[in-house]
Amino acid sequence: DLVIAFMCLHDFDDMSAAVAEAARILTPGGRFAVALHHPFVTAKFAGTYLAEQRYTLTVQNNDASMTYEGTHRPLSAYSRALTAAGLIIETIREPAKDRAGQQAAPFLDLLAVAS
């Protein structure tokens, strides 16, 4: 049993409710895999690390622009939501440089297990 939240939890107004719903539908031993922007990245958009803060980011590329909106949350907000939903955090992977010294994409991967 697997639920995946790929690059979306920062878009939910009530992220804790979304995590709780993922936990509700998992069978015992099921996995909830989460990938999201690392909070250090979204903190730059929000102007804060510790507080939850909405942000808007507009990216210009030649004649086109796109506007993104989301909510910055510190890592503790995600871990609290996972554990409050009865999930056990199994793995946290953060971006790191590869063998050639290249920076990996600035994403954070979490894997939680239903108890």
PAZALO-657224 format. One record per residue: residue number from 1; x, y, z of N, C-alpha, C in turn; residue in one letter. Coordinates in nm, 3 decimals, always signed. Layout:
BEGIN
<i = NUM, n_X = X, n_Y = Y, n_Z = Z, ca_X = X, ca_Y = Y, ca_Z = Z, c_X = X, c_Y = Y, c_Z = Z, aa = A> $
...
This chain:
BEGIN
<i = 1, n_X = +0.085, n_Y = -0.117, n_Z = +0.000, ca_X = +0.000, ca_Y = +0.000, ca_Z = +0.000, c_X = +0.089, c_Y = +0.124, c_Z = +0.000, aa = D> $
<i = 2, n_X = +0.064, n_Y = +0.215, n_Z = -0.090, ca_X = +0.150, ca_Y = +0.332, ca_Z = -0.106, c_X = +0.068, c_Y = +0.454, c_Z = -0.142, aa = L> $
<i = 3, n_X = +0.096, n_Y = +0.564, n_Z = -0.074, ca_X = +0.041, ca_Y = +0.695, ca_Z = -0.109, c_X = +0.160, c_Y = +0.784, c_Z = -0.140, aa = V> $
<i = 4, n_X = +0.152, n_Y = +0.860, n_Z = -0.249, ca_X = +0.260, ca_Y = +0.949, ca_Z = -0.289, c_X = +0.207, c_Y = +1.092, c_Z = -0.292, aa = I> $
<i = 5, n_X = +0.283, n_Y = +1.183, n_Z = -0.231, ca_X = +0.254, ca_Y = +1.327, ca_Z = -0.239, c_X = +0.380, c_Y = +1.390, c_Z = -0.300, aa = A> $
<i = 6, n_X = +0.377, n_Y = +1.415, n_Z = -0.431, ca_X = +0.493, ca_Y = +1.467, ca_Z = -0.501, c_X = +0.474, c_Y = +1.615, c_Z = -0.529, aa = F> $
<i = 7, n_X = +0.555, n_Y = +1.698, n_Z = -0.463, ca_X = +0.559, ca_Y = +1.842, ca_Z = -0.486, c_X = +0.421, c_Y = +1.907, c_Z = -0.472, aa = M> $
<i = 8, n_X = +0.345, n_Y = +1.867, n_Z = -0.370, ca_X = +0.212, ca_Y = +1.926, ca_Z = -0.355, c_X = +0.176, c_Y = +1.966, c_Z = -0.213, aa = C> $
<i = 9, n_X = +0.240, n_Y = +1.912, n_Z = -0.110, ca_X = +0.197, ca_Y = +1.944, ca_Z = +0.027, c_X = +0.211, c_Y = +2.092, c_Z = +0.058, aa = L> $
<i = 10, n_X = +0.304, n_Y = +2.161, n_Z = -0.006, ca_X = +0.319, ca_Y = +2.305, ca_Z = +0.017, c_X = +0.205, c_Y = +2.384, c_Z = -0.048, aa = H> $
<i = 11, n_X = +0.124, n_Y = +2.318, n_Z = -0.130, ca_X = +0.011, ca_Y = +2.384, ca_Z = -0.196, c_X = -0.119, c_Y = +2.373, c_Z = -0.116, aa = D> $
<i = 12, n_X = -0.126, n_Y = +2.282, n_Z = -0.021, ca_X = -0.248, ca_Y = +2.261, ca_Z = +0.056, c_X = -0.262, c_Y = +2.366, c_Z = +0.166, aa = F> $
<i = 13, n_X = -0.379, n_Y = +2.427, n_Z = +0.175, ca_X = -0.404, ca_Y = +2.520, ca_Z = +0.285, c_X = -0.401, c_Y = +2.445, c_Z = +0.418, aa = D> $
<i = 14, n_X = -0.461, n_Y = +2.326, n_Z = +0.420, ca_X = -0.463, ca_Y = +2.245, ca_Z = +0.543, c_X = -0.381, c_Y = +2.119, c_Z = +0.519, aa = D> $
<i = 15, n_X = -0.249, n_Y = +2.137, n_Z = +0.523, ca_X = -0.157, ca_Y = +2.028, ca_Z = +0.495, c_X = -0.176, c_Y = +1.912, c_Z = +0.594, aa = M> $
<i = 16, n_X = -0.201, n_Y = +1.944, n_Z = +0.721, ca_X = -0.219, ca_Y = +1.839, ca_Z = +0.822, c_X = -0.339, c_Y = +1.750, c_Z = +0.789, aa = S> $
<i = 17, n_X = -0.446, n_Y = +1.809, n_Z = +0.738, ca_X = -0.563, ca_Y = +1.729, ca_Z = +0.700, c_X = -0.531, c_Y = +1.638, c_Z = +0.582, aa = A> $
<i = 18, n_X = -0.452, n_Y = +1.687, n_Z = +0.487, ca_X = -0.413, ca_Y = +1.604, ca_Z = +0.372, c_X = -0.328, c_Y = +1.486, c_Z = +0.418, aa = A> $
<i = 19, n_X = -0.235, n_Y = +1.510, n_Z = +0.510, ca_X = -0.151, ca_Y = +1.402, ca_Z = +0.563, c_X = -0.237, c_Y = +1.302, c_Z = +0.641, aa = V> $
<i = 20, n_X = -0.330, n_Y = +1.353, n_Z = +0.721, ca_X = -0.419, ca_Y = +1.265, ca_Z = +0.798, c_X = -0.502, c_Y = +1.176, c_Z = +0.706, aa = A> $
<i = 21, n_X = -0.547, n_Y = +1.231, n_Z = +0.594, ca_X = -0.626, ca_Y = +1.151, ca_Z = +0.498, c_X = -0.538, c_Y = +1.044, c_Z = +0.433, aa = E> $
<i = 22, n_X = -0.414, n_Y = +1.078, n_Z = +0.400, ca_X = -0.323, ca_Y = +0.977, ca_Z = +0.345, c_X = -0.302, c_Y = +0.865, c_Z = +0.446, aa = A> $
<i = 23, n_X = -0.283, n_Y = +0.900, n_Z = +0.572, ca_X = -0.263, ca_Y = +0.799, ca_Z = +0.677, c_X = -0.388, c_Y = +0.713, c_Z = +0.696, aa = A> $
<i = 24, n_X = -0.505, n_Y = +0.776, n_Z = +0.685, ca_X = -0.631, ca_Y = +0.704, ca_Z = +0.705, c_X = -0.650, c_Y = +0.592, c_Z = +0.605, aa = R> $
<i = 25, n_X = -0.611, n_Y = +0.615, n_Z = +0.480, ca_X = -0.637, ca_Y = +0.513, ca_Z = +0.378, c_X = -0.526, c_Y = +0.408, c_Z = +0.368, aa = I> $
<i = 26, n_X = -0.416, n_Y = +0.429, n_Z = +0.438, ca_X = -0.307, ca_Y = +0.329, ca_Z = +0.436, c_X = -0.339, c_Y = +0.211, c_Z = +0.524, aa = L> $
<i = 27, n_X = -0.302, n_Y = +0.093, n_Z = +0.478, ca_X = -0.312, ca_Y = -0.025, ca_Z = +0.563, c_X = -0.189, c_Y = -0.028, c_Z = +0.653, aa = T> $
<i = 28, n_X = -0.194, n_Y = -0.100, n_Z = +0.765, ca_X = -0.075, ca_Y = -0.109, ca_Z = +0.852, c_X = +0.047, c_Y = -0.156, c_Z = +0.771, aa = P> $
<i = 29, n_X = +0.158, n_Y = -0.086, n_Z = +0.789, ca_X = +0.280, ca_Y = -0.117, ca_Z = +0.715, c_X = +0.288, c_Y = -0.048, c_Z = +0.581, aa = G> $
<i = 30, n_X = +0.180, n_Y = +0.020, n_Z = +0.539, ca_X = +0.181, ca_Y = +0.094, ca_Z = +0.413, c_X = +0.274, c_Y = +0.214, c_Z = +0.423, aa = G> $
<i = 31, n_X = +0.315, n_Y = +0.265, n_Z = +0.309, ca_X = +0.412, ca_Y = +0.375, ca_Z = +0.304, c_X = +0.348, c_Y = +0.502, c_Z = +0.248, aa = R> $
<i = 32, n_X = +0.393, n_Y = +0.615, n_Z = +0.301, ca_X = +0.355, ca_Y = +0.746, ca_Z = +0.251, c_X = +0.483, c_Y = +0.815, c_Z = +0.208, aa = F> $
<i = 33, n_X = +0.501, n_Y = +0.830, n_Z = +0.078, ca_X = +0.622, ca_Y = +0.891, ca_Z = +0.023, c_X = +0.592, c_Y = +1.037, c_Z = -0.011, aa = A> $
<i = 34, n_X = +0.677, n_Y = +1.127, n_Z = +0.038, ca_X = +0.657, ca_Y = +1.271, ca_Z = +0.018, c_X = +0.782, c_Y = +1.330, c_Z = -0.044, aa = V> $
<i = 35, n_X = +0.765, n_Y = +1.411, n_Z = -0.147, ca_X = +0.875, ca_Y = +1.491, ca_Z = -0.203, c_X = +0.825, c_Y = +1.635, c_Z = -0.206, aa = A> $
<i = 36, n_X = +0.908, n_Y = +1.726, n_Z = -0.160, ca_X = +0.870, ca_Y = +1.867, ca_Z = -0.158, c_X = +0.993, c_Y = +1.954, c_Z = -0.168, aa = L> $
<i = 37, n_X = +0.969, n_Y = +2.083, n_Z = -0.197, ca_X = +1.081, ca_Y = +2.176, ca_Z = -0.195, c_X = +1.139, c_Y = +2.177, c_Z = -0.055, aa = H> $
<i = 38, n_X = +1.271, n_Y = +2.178, n_Z = -0.046, ca_X = +1.333, ca_Y = +2.186, ca_Z = +0.086, c_X = +1.292, c_Y = +2.317, c_Z = +0.152, aa = H> $
<i = 39, n_X = +1.258, n_Y = +2.316, n_Z = +0.281, ca_X = +1.217, ca_Y = +2.439, ca_Z = +0.348, c_X = +1.319, c_Y = +2.553, c_Z = +0.342, aa = P> $
<i = 40, n_X = +1.447, n_Y = +2.522, n_Z = +0.327, ca_X = +1.544, ca_Y = +2.630, ca_Z = +0.311, c_X = +1.522, c_Y = +2.706, c_Z = +0.180, aa = F> $
<i = 41, n_X = +1.470, n_Y = +2.637, n_Z = +0.079, ca_X = +1.440, ca_Y = +2.701, ca_Z = -0.048, c_X = +1.316, c_Y = +2.789, c_Z = -0.035, aa = V> $
<i = 42, n_X = +1.209, n_Y = +2.734, n_Z = +0.021, ca_X = +1.086, ca_Y = +2.812, ca_Z = +0.031, c_X = +1.099, c_Y = +2.925, c_Z = +0.132, aa = T> $
<i = 43, n_X = +1.189, n_Y = +2.912, n_Z = +0.229, ca_X = +1.211, ca_Y = +3.021, ca_Z = +0.325, c_X = +1.261, c_Y = +3.146, c_Z = +0.254, aa = A> $
<i = 44, n_X = +1.336, n_Y = +3.129, n_Z = +0.147, ca_X = +1.383, ca_Y = +3.244, ca_Z = +0.069, c_X = +1.265, c_Y = +3.320, c_Z = +0.007, aa = K> $
<i = 45, n_X = +1.163, n_Y = +3.247, n_Z = -0.035, ca_X = +1.045, ca_Y = +3.310, ca_Z = -0.094, c_X = +0.958, c_Y = +3.376, c_Z = +0.012, aa = F> $
<i = 46, n_X = +0.952, n_Y = +3.312, n_Z = +0.130, ca_X = +0.863, ca_Y = +3.358, ca_Z = +0.237, c_X = +0.926, c_Y = +3.461, c_Z = +0.329, aa = A> $
<i = 47, n_X = +1.060, n_Y = +3.466, n_Z = +0.332, ca_X = +1.127, ca_Y = +3.560, ca_Z = +0.419, c_X = +1.140, c_Y = +3.515, c_Z = +0.563, aa = G> $
<i = 48, n_X = +1.109, n_Y = +3.387, n_Z = +0.589, ca_X = +1.119, ca_Y = +3.333, ca_Z = +0.724, c_X = +1.144, c_Y = +3.183, c_Z = +0.714, aa = T> $
<i = 49, n_X = +1.204, n_Y = +3.124, n_Z = +0.818, ca_X = +1.216, ca_Y = +2.979, ca_Z = +0.820, c_X = +1.118, c_Y = +2.917, c_Z = +0.919, aa = Y> $
<i = 50, n_X = +1.111, n_Y = +2.971, n_Z = +1.039, ca_X = +1.037, ca_Y = +2.904, ca_Z = +1.147, c_X = +0.885, c_Y = +2.919, c_Z = +1.139, aa = L> $
<i = 51, n_X = +0.836, n_Y = +3.023, n_Z = +1.077, ca_X = +0.692, ca_Y = +3.045, ca_Z = +1.072, c_X = +0.633, c_Y = +2.998, c_Z = +0.939, aa = A> $
<i = 52, n_X = +0.509, n_Y = +2.947, n_Z = +0.946, ca_X = +0.439, ca_Y = +2.917, ca_Z = +0.821, c_X = +0.402, c_Y = +3.049, c_Z = +0.757, aa = E> $
<i = 53, n_X = +0.429, n_Y = +3.060, n_Z = +0.627, ca_X = +0.407, ca_Y = +3.187, ca_Z = +0.559, c_X = +0.373, c_Y = +3.160, c_Z = +0.413, aa = Q> $
<i = 54, n_X = +0.266, n_Y = +3.219, n_Z = +0.363, ca_X = +0.232, ca_Y = +3.210, ca_Z = +0.221, c_X = +0.335, c_Y = +3.288, c_Z = +0.141, aa = R> $
<i = 55, n_X = +0.361, n_Y = +3.243, n_Z = +0.019, ca_X = +0.453, ca_Y = +3.316, ca_Z = -0.068, c_X = +0.401, c_Y = +3.314, c_Z = -0.211, aa = Y> $
<i = 56, n_X = +0.445, n_Y = +3.412, n_Z = -0.287, ca_X = +0.418, ca_Y = +3.421, ca_Z = -0.429, c_X = +0.551, c_Y = +3.443, c_Z = -0.498, aa = T> $
<i = 57, n_X = +0.577, n_Y = +3.367, n_Z = -0.602, ca_X = +0.702, ca_Y = +3.378, ca_Z = -0.677, c_X = +0.668, c_Y = +3.388, c_Z = -0.825, aa = L> $
<i = 58, n_X = +0.716, n_Y = +3.493, n_Z = -0.888, ca_X = +0.696, ca_Y = +3.510, ca_Z = -1.032, c_X = +0.830, c_Y = +3.490, c_Z = -1.102, aa = T> $
<i = 59, n_X = +0.830, n_Y = +3.402, n_Z = -1.201, ca_X = +0.950, ca_Y = +3.370, ca_Z = -1.278, c_X = +0.931, c_Y = +3.423, c_Z = -1.420, aa = V> $
<i = 60, n_X = +1.026, n_Y = +3.501, n_Z = -1.464, ca_X = +1.021, ca_Y = +3.559, ca_Z = -1.599, c_X = +1.120, c_Y = +3.484, c_Z = -1.688, aa = Q> $
<i = 61, n_X = +1.075, n_Y = +3.443, n_Z = -1.807, ca_X = +1.161, ca_Y = +3.377, ca_Z = -1.904, c_X = +1.129, c_Y = +3.435, c_Z = -2.040, aa = N> $
<i = 62, n_X = +1.217, n_Y = +3.522, n_Z = -2.088, ca_X = +1.193, ca_Y = +3.595, ca_Z = -2.213, c_X = +1.061, c_Y = +3.671, c_Z = -2.204, aa = N> $
<i = 63, n_X = +0.968, n_Y = +3.640, n_Z = -2.292, ca_X = +0.840, ca_Y = +3.712, ca_Z = -2.293, c_X = +0.733, c_Y = +3.647, c_Z = -2.206, aa = D> $
<i = 64, n_X = +0.763, n_Y = +3.534, n_Z = -2.146, ca_X = +0.663, ca_Y = +3.462, ca_Z = -2.067, c_X = +0.696, c_Y = +3.472, c_Z = -1.918, aa = A> $
<i = 65, n_X = +0.593, n_Y = +3.474, n_Z = -1.838, ca_X = +0.613, ca_Y = +3.470, ca_Z = -1.694, c_X = +0.512, c_Y = +3.374, c_Z = -1.633, aa = S> $
<i = 66, n_X = +0.551, n_Y = +3.314, n_Z = -1.522, ca_X = +0.464, ca_Y = +3.224, ca_Z = -1.448, c_X = +0.469, c_Y = +3.266, c_Z = -1.302, aa = M> $
<i = 67, n_X = +0.354, n_Y = +3.261, n_Z = -1.237, ca_X = +0.347, ca_Y = +3.295, ca_Z = -1.096, c_X = +0.308, c_Y = +3.170, c_Z = -1.018, aa = T> $
<i = 68, n_X = +0.386, n_Y = +3.141, n_Z = -0.916, ca_X = +0.364, ca_Y = +3.026, ca_Z = -0.829, c_X = +0.325, c_Y = +3.077, c_Z = -0.691, aa = Y> $
<i = 69, n_X = +0.232, n_Y = +3.009, n_Z = -0.628, ca_X = +0.194, ca_Y = +3.039, ca_Z = -0.491, c_X = +0.207, c_Y = +2.913, c_Z = -0.409, aa = E> $
<i = 70, n_X = +0.242, n_Y = +2.928, n_Z = -0.284, ca_X = +0.256, ca_Y = +2.813, ca_Z = -0.196, c_X = +0.265, c_Y = +2.860, c_Z = -0.052, aa = G> $
<i = 71, n_X = +0.287, n_Y = +2.766, n_Z = +0.036, ca_X = +0.305, ca_Y = +2.796, ca_Z = +0.177, c_X = +0.438, c_Y = +2.739, c_Z = +0.222, aa = T> $
<i = 72, n_X = +0.523, n_Y = +2.826, n_Z = +0.274, ca_X = +0.647, ca_Y = +2.778, ca_Z = +0.334, c_X = +0.612, c_Y = +2.720, c_Z = +0.471, aa = H> $
<i = 73, n_X = +0.669, n_Y = +2.606, n_Z = +0.499, ca_X = +0.657, ca_Y = +2.544, ca_Z = +0.631, c_X = +0.793, c_Y = +2.490, c_Z = +0.671, aa = R> $
<i = 74, n_X = +0.832, n_Y = +2.505, n_Z = +0.797, ca_X = +0.958, ca_Y = +2.444, ca_Z = +0.839, c_X = +0.944, c_Y = +2.292, c_Z = +0.842, aa = P> $
<i = 75, n_X = +1.054, n_Y = +2.223, n_Z = +0.843, ca_X = +1.054, ca_Y = +2.077, ca_Z = +0.846, c_X = +0.972, c_Y = +2.024, c_Z = +0.964, aa = L> $
<i = 76, n_X = +0.976, n_Y = +2.095, n_Z = +1.076, ca_X = +0.901, ca_Y = +2.050, ca_Z = +1.195, c_X = +0.750, c_Y = +2.046, c_Z = +1.169, aa = S> $
<i = 77, n_X = +0.697, n_Y = +2.133, n_Z = +1.085, ca_X = +0.554, ca_Y = +2.130, ca_Z = +1.055, c_X = +0.516, c_Y = +2.001, c_Z = +0.982, aa = A> $
<i = 78, n_X = +0.600, n_Y = +1.958, n_Z = +0.890, ca_X = +0.574, ca_Y = +1.833, ca_Z = +0.818, c_X = +0.589, c_Y = +1.713, c_Z = +0.911, aa = Y> $
<i = 79, n_X = +0.693, n_Y = +1.713, n_Z = +0.994, ca_X = +0.713, ca_Y = +1.599, ca_Z = +1.085, c_X = +0.601, c_Y = +1.591, c_Z = +1.188, aa = S> $
<i = 80, n_X = +0.552, n_Y = +1.707, n_Z = +1.237, ca_X = +0.439, ca_Y = +1.706, ca_Z = +1.331, c_X = +0.314, c_Y = +1.650, c_Z = +1.265, aa = R> $
<i = 81, n_X = +0.288, n_Y = +1.688, n_Z = +1.141, ca_X = +0.170, ca_Y = +1.638, ca_Z = +1.070, c_X = +0.178, c_Y = +1.487, c_Z = +1.050, aa = A> $
<i = 82, n_X = +0.294, n_Y = +1.438, n_Z = +1.013, ca_X = +0.311, ca_Y = +1.293, ca_Z = +0.992, c_X = +0.290, c_Y = +1.216, c_Z = +1.121, aa = L> $
<i = 83, n_X = +0.354, n_Y = +1.259, n_Z = +1.229, ca_X = +0.341, ca_Y = +1.185, ca_Z = +1.355, c_X = +0.203, c_Y = +1.202, c_Z = +1.417, aa = T> $
<i = 84, n_X = +0.140, n_Y = +1.319, n_Z = +1.402, ca_X = +0.004, ca_Y = +1.339, ca_Z = +1.454, c_X = -0.094, c_Y = +1.247, c_Z = +1.383, aa = A> $
<i = 85, n_X = -0.066, n_Y = +1.211, n_Z = +1.258, ca_X = -0.152, ca_Y = +1.121, ca_Z = +1.182, c_X = -0.124, c_Y = +0.975, c_Z = +1.213, aa = A> $
<i = 86, n_X = -0.031, n_Y = +0.950, n_Z = +1.306, ca_X = -0.001, ca_Y = +0.813, ca_Z = +1.345, c_X = +0.103, c_Y = +0.745, c_Z = +1.258, aa = G> $
<i = 87, n_X = +0.172, n_Y = +0.822, n_Z = +1.176, ca_X = +0.276, ca_Y = +0.766, ca_Z = +1.089, c_X = +0.411, c_Y = +0.772, c_Z = +1.159, aa = L> $
<i = 88, n_X = +0.498, n_Y = +0.683, n_Z = +1.122, ca_X = +0.634, ca_Y = +0.677, ca_Z = +1.175, c_X = +0.728, c_Y = +0.717, c_Z = +1.062, aa = I> $
<i = 89, n_X = +0.810, n_Y = +0.820, n_Z = +1.086, ca_X = +0.905, ca_Y = +0.865, ca_Z = +0.983, c_X = +1.018, c_Y = +0.763, c_Z = +0.973, aa = I> $
<i = 90, n_X = +1.032, n_Y = +0.706, n_Z = +0.855, ca_X = +1.132, ca_Y = +0.602, ca_Z = +0.832, c_X = +1.260, c_Y = +0.660, c_Z = +0.771, aa = E> $
<i = 91, n_X = +1.245, n_Y = +0.755, n_Z = +0.679, ca_X = +1.360, ca_Y = +0.810, ca_Z = +0.607, c_X = +1.337, c_Y = +0.957, c_Z = +0.579, aa = T> $
<i = 92, n_X = +1.445, n_Y = +1.036, n_Z = +0.593, ca_X = +1.447, ca_Y = +1.175, ca_Z = +0.547, c_X = +1.572, c_Y = +1.189, c_Z = +0.461, aa = I> $
<i = 93, n_X = +1.554, n_Y = +1.229, n_Z = +0.335, ca_X = +1.668, ca_Y = +1.251, ca_Z = +0.247, c_X = +1.670, c_Y = +1.396, c_Z = +0.204, aa = R> $
<i = 94, n_X = +1.784, n_Y = +1.460, n_Z = +0.222, ca_X = +1.800, ca_Y = +1.599, ca_Z = +0.183, c_X = +1.895, c_Y = +1.608, c_Z = +0.066, aa = E> $
<i = 95, n_X = +1.892, n_Y = +1.720, n_Z = -0.006, ca_X = +1.981, ca_Y = +1.733, ca_Z = -0.122, c_X = +2.127, c_Y = +1.732, c_Z = -0.079, aa = P> $
<i = 96, n_X = +2.210, n_Y = +1.674, n_Z = -0.162, ca_X = +2.353, ca_Y = +1.667, ca_Z = -0.135, c_X = +2.427, c_Y = +1.675, c_Z = -0.268, aa = A> $
<i = 97, n_X = +2.555, n_Y = +1.703, n_Z = -0.261, ca_X = +2.635, ca_Y = +1.706, ca_Z = -0.383, c_X = +2.668, c_Y = +1.563, c_Z = -0.425, aa = K> $
<i = 98, n_X = +2.673, n_Y = +1.541, n_Z = -0.556, ca_X = +2.709, ca_Y = +1.410, ca_Z = -0.606, c_X = +2.862, c_Y = +1.397, c_Z = -0.611, aa = D> $
<i = 99, n_X = +2.911, n_Y = +1.287, n_Z = -0.662, ca_X = +3.055, ca_Y = +1.262, ca_Z = -0.664, c_X = +3.132, c_Y = +1.365, c_Z = -0.745, aa = R> $
<i = 100, n_X = +3.068, n_Y = +1.425, n_Z = -0.844, ca_X = +3.133, ca_Y = +1.527, ca_Z = -0.926, c_X = +3.124, c_Y = +1.666, c_Z = -0.863, aa = A> $
<i = 101, n_X = +3.062, n_Y = +1.673, n_Z = -0.745, ca_X = +3.050, ca_Y = +1.801, ca_Z = -0.677, c_X = +2.932, c_Y = +1.884, c_Z = -0.721, aa = G> $
<i = 102, n_X = +2.844, n_Y = +1.825, n_Z = -0.803, ca_X = +2.725, ca_Y = +1.896, ca_Z = -0.851, c_X = +2.616, c_Y = +1.891, c_Z = -0.745, aa = Q> $
<i = 103, n_X = +2.550, n_Y = +2.005, n_Z = -0.724, ca_X = +2.441, ca_Y = +2.011, ca_Z = -0.627, c_X = +2.318, c_Y = +1.938, c_Z = -0.681, aa = Q> $
<i = 104, n_X = +2.260, n_Y = +1.855, n_Z = -0.598, ca_X = +2.137, ca_Y = +1.784, ca_Z = -0.635, c_X = +2.021, c_Y = +1.883, c_Z = -0.635, aa = A> $
<i = 105, n_X = +1.911, n_Y = +1.843, n_Z = -0.695, ca_X = +1.791, ca_Y = +1.927, ca_Z = -0.693, c_X = +1.751, c_Y = +1.955, c_Z = -0.549, aa = A> $
<i = 106, n_X = +1.702, n_Y = +2.077, n_Z = -0.519, ca_X = +1.675, ca_Y = +2.115, ca_Z = -0.381, c_X = +1.542, c_Y = +2.060, c_Z = -0.327, aa = P> $
<i = 107, n_X = +1.530, n_Y = +1.929, n_Z = -0.330, ca_X = +1.408, ca_Y = +1.866, ca_Z = -0.282, c_X = +1.438, c_Y = +1.789, c_Z = -0.154, aa = F> $
<i = 108, n_X = +1.333, n_Y = +1.767, n_Z = -0.078, ca_X = +1.341, ca_Y = +1.689, ca_Z = +0.044, c_X = +1.249, c_Y = +1.570, c_Z = +0.024, aa = L> $
<i = 109, n_X = +1.297, n_Y = +1.450, n_Z = +0.053, ca_X = +1.216, ca_Y = +1.329, ca_Z = +0.042, c_X = +1.191, c_Y = +1.275, c_Z = +0.182, aa = D> $
<i = 110, n_X = +1.067, n_Y = +1.243, n_Z = +0.211, ca_X = +1.029, ca_Y = +1.182, ca_Z = +0.338, c_X = +0.958, c_Y = +1.051, c_Z = +0.309, aa = L> $
<i = 111, n_X = +0.984, n_Y = +0.951, n_Z = +0.388, ca_X = +0.912, ca_Y = +0.824, ca_Z = +0.378, c_X = +0.861, c_Y = +0.790, c_Z = +0.516, aa = L> $
<i = 112, n_X = +0.729, n_Y = +0.776, n_Z = +0.527, ca_X = +0.668, ca_Y = +0.743, ca_Z = +0.655, c_X = +0.594, c_Y = +0.611, c_Z = +0.641, aa = A> $
<i = 113, n_X = +0.580, n_Y = +0.540, n_Z = +0.754, ca_X = +0.517, ca_Y = +0.409, ca_Z = +0.756, c_X = +0.395, c_Y = +0.414, c_Z = +0.847, aa = V> $
<i = 114, n_X = +0.286, n_Y = +0.354, n_Z = +0.801, ca_X = +0.166, ca_Y = +0.345, ca_Z = +0.884, c_X = +0.187, c_Y = +0.238, c_Z = +0.990, aa = A> $
<i = 115, n_X = +0.150, n_Y = +0.271, n_Z = +1.112, ca_X = +0.169, ca_Y = +0.175, ca_Z = +1.222, c_X = +0.050, c_Y = +0.082, c_Z = +1.234, aa = S> $
